[in-house]
Amino acid sequence: MTHSDRRELDPEWQHSFDLVYECRNIQALPLNVRSQVIKAIAPLVSKSGQLLIITRHRDNNIVPEGPPWALSDTELSQFTEEGLKEIRRDSFLEGEKEKIEQLRVEYNRKS
């Protein structure tokens, strides 16, 4: 998929998936397209479905060095603005020499 494919998904896919798995794709995208990608991904989750995200994490809005560019809490909160509810967040460290904070975040559709 190209960047534009992620921003313009097939409208027939809305609310069609019980599991949407987003693993480190958004963090590889430039910051200026992320909001559009989040707005395209969130509607894919069905009424009883879940979104699972695994990503690098930063707890501030300072523009990070990259790529990859870790997702901020502000960016992650856009999923709730798009009708999802965060139900679980687990933090873990990954890397051999330098330990980098990662997140595993689960969302479901707000009822």
Secondary structure, 3 states (H helix, E strand, C coil): CCHHHHHCCCHHHCCCEEEEEEECCHHHCCHHHHHHHHHHHHHHEEEEEEEEEEEEEECCCCCCCCCCCCEEHHHHHHHHHCCEEEEEEEEEEECCCCCEEEEEEEEEECC
